[in-house]
Amino acid sequence: MYGYAISQKWLDDTARSFLAELHPDLSETKARTNARANPSYSFNKTFHTQSLSTAYAILPPGHAVPAEFIVDGFVLVLYIFNDQPDSYRRRPTQTQVDELTRFMGREPQWWVDAMPASFCR
């Protein structure tokens, strides 16, 4: 997948902030609940994309990320698209990626998906 390492707190706060702008009539409690349940919605609406989502990735050897980006040994990633055909077909334009990169303040990078434990059983 191609995207940005993030913290859960940043994801929740940013999604809630975007929801407040998109739906000013939404109560704080409802915005917090909706942001936590489906953060992709507010990111996709804000950046006019269809493929932004979150997943866990394996931290590559020799790479470091802030501790708050790690959840149960994996890195939380806001990804632009992943290696699935549908996600790739819906990937954003370069202009949209550039806008997101300016917002994030850093370049996206490639990550390897962490398979959920249930997949391996």
C-alpha positions as CSV (number, residue, x, y, z in Angstrom):
1,M,0.0,0.0,0.0
2,Y,1.1,3.6,-0.6
3,G,0.5,6.1,2.1
4,Y,1.4,7.8,5.4
5,A,2.2,6.5,8.8
6,I,-0.2,8.1,11.4
7,S,-1.3,7.8,15.0
8,Q,-4.8,6.8,16.0
9,K,-5.2,10.1,17.9
10,W,-4.3,12.1,14.8
11,L,-6.6,10.1,12.7
12,D,-9.6,10.5,15.1
13,D,-8.9,14.3,15.6
14,T,-8.4,15.0,11.9
15,A,-11.4,13.0,10.8
16,R,-13.6,14.8,13.4
17,S,-12.3,18.1,12.3
18,F,-13.1,17.3,8.6
19,L,-16.6,16.1,9.6
20,A,-17.2,19.4,11.5
21,E,-16.4,21.3,8.3
22,L,-18.5,19.0,6.1
23,H,-21.5,18.8,8.4
24,P,-21.5,21.8,10.7
25,D,-24.9,20.7,12.2
26,L,-23.4,17.5,13.5
27,S,-23.1,17.3,17.3
28,E,-19.6,16.9,18.8
29,T,-20.6,13.5,20.2
30,K,-21.9,12.2,16.8
31,A,-19.0,13.7,14.9
32,R,-16.6,11.9,17.3
33,T,-18.5,8.6,16.9
34,N,-18.7,8.8,13.1
35,A,-15.1,9.9,12.8
36,R,-13.9,6.9,14.8
37,A,-16.3,4.4,13.0
38,N,-15.4,5.6,9.4
39,P,-12.5,8.0,9.2
40,S,-12.1,7.3,5.5
41,Y,-15.4,9.1,4.7
42,S,-14.3,12.5,5.9
43,F,-10.8,12.2,4.3
44,N,-12.3,11.1,0.9
45,K,-14.9,13.9,1.0
46,T,-12.3,16.5,2.0
47,F,-9.7,15.5,-0.6
48,H,-12.3,14.5,-3.3
49,T,-11.0,11.0,-3.6
50,Q,-12.4,7.5,-3.4
51,S,-9.6,5.3,-2.2
52,L,-8.2,6.8,1.0
53,S,-8.5,4.3,3.9
54,T,-6.5,2.9,6.8
55,A,-4.7,-0.4,7.4
56,Y,-1.9,-1.8,9.5
57,A,1.5,-2.3,8.0
58,I,4.8,-4.0,8.9
59,L,7.5,-1.7,10.0
60,P,10.4,-2.3,7.6
61,P,13.8,-3.2,9.2
62,G,15.9,-0.2,9.8
63,H,13.0,2.3,9.6
64,A,11.7,4.2,12.6
65,V,8.3,5.9,13.2
66,P,7.1,7.7,16.3
67,A,5.9,5.3,19.0
68,E,2.3,6.6,18.8
69,F,2.1,5.3,15.2
70,I,2.6,1.7,16.4
71,V,-0.5,-0.4,17.4
72,D,0.1,-4.0,18.6
73,G,3.5,-4.0,16.8
74,F,2.2,-2.7,13.5
75,V,2.2,0.8,11.9
76,L,-1.1,2.5,11.3
77,V,-1.2,3.8,7.7
78,L,-3.5,6.2,5.9
79,Y,-3.2,4.8,2.5
80,I,-3.8,6.4,-0.9
81,F,-4.3,3.0,-2.6
82,N,-3.3,-0.6,-2.0
83,D,-2.4,-3.5,-4.2
84,Q,-6.0,-4.6,-4.8
85,P,-7.2,-4.0,-8.4
86,D,-10.3,-2.0,-7.3
87,S,-8.2,0.3,-5.0
88,Y,-5.7,0.8,-7.8
89,R,-8.4,1.7,-10.3
90,R,-9.8,4.3,-7.9
91,R,-6.5,5.8,-7.0
92,P,-6.4,9.6,-7.0
93,T,-4.9,11.9,-9.5
94,Q,-1.4,13.2,-9.0
95,T,-2.9,16.6,-8.2
96,Q,-5.0,15.1,-5.4
97,V,-1.9,13.2,-4.1
98,D,0.0,16.5,-4.1
99,E,-2.7,18.2,-2.2
100,L,-2.8,15.4,0.4
101,T,1.0,15.5,0.6
102,R,1.0,19.2,1.3
103,F,-1.6,18.7,4.0
104,M,0.4,15.8,5.6
105,G,3.7,17.7,5.3
106,R,5.6,14.7,4.1
107,E,5.8,12.3,1.1
108,P,3.9,9.0,1.1
109,Q,5.8,5.8,1.1
110,W,5.3,2.2,0.2
111,W,4.2,-0.2,3.0
112,V,3.7,-3.9,3.3
113,D,0.2,-4.9,4.6
114,A,0.1,-6.7,7.9
115,M,-2.2,-9.7,7.4
116,P,-4.7,-9.9,10.2
117,A,-4.2,-12.9,12.5
118,S,-7.7,-14.3,11.5
119,F,-6.4,-14.6,7.9
120,C,-3.6,-16.9,8.9
121,R,-5.9,-19.3,10.9
